[in-house]
Amino acid sequence: MNIEYVTFPVRADRTRYIANRFGAYLRDSVLDVGCYEAPLRGLLTEARYTGVDMVGDPDITLNLEQCERLPFDDSSFECVVCIEVLEHLDNLHMVFDELMRVGKHYVIVSLPNCWSDARCPIERGRGRFGHYGLPLDAPPDRHKWFFSFSEARQFLEAQAERRGIRIAEIFGTEKPRNLLLRYLRRMLFAGDRYSNRYSQNIWAVFELGNARQA
């Protein structure tokens, strides 16, 4: 699998990456599921943008965990985007189904590699990692799922196979490191062991057009 070496020190960096990296897909009409403050809205000059979320600055306020379906007809949007959202939802599978239902040509999904953030604190026997743990008070948001990079890849590929659709792109992102360090890590941890330890996210672009026309 291809790996792209990028880092997102702040949320705005990730937004710019999405707009630049996936610009060819983000045209005409775009639905941003779990948009929060909808930073993509100002960057997509060639698209009619709709963002949904329960907080932030969405166009439509919607609690994804309390809805049975997205409030849109089938194939309503040329492209549907869902970035680092599904892992926050108990009803992950239902929302994933809805992304596919309302998308017309493309659905772009990213998932985190939960193992990567947990690796160092667990190996050291101390520390914390975001969106997990047991705080004194109930947090407003947390991850509901804990999966590795390889599990996320298997989930995305199996969903495409089940639906008879094509994955136009699937790749991982990883923090930039020098070539020698990356080489040594790959020597020590081959295959999925490397990805599960060091890849930060997995990204997939599902192409719905051929399936819709069949």
Order of alpha helices (4+ residues) and beta strands (2+ residues): beta-alpha-beta-beta-beta-beta-alpha-beta-alpha-alpha-beta-alpha-alpha-beta-alpha
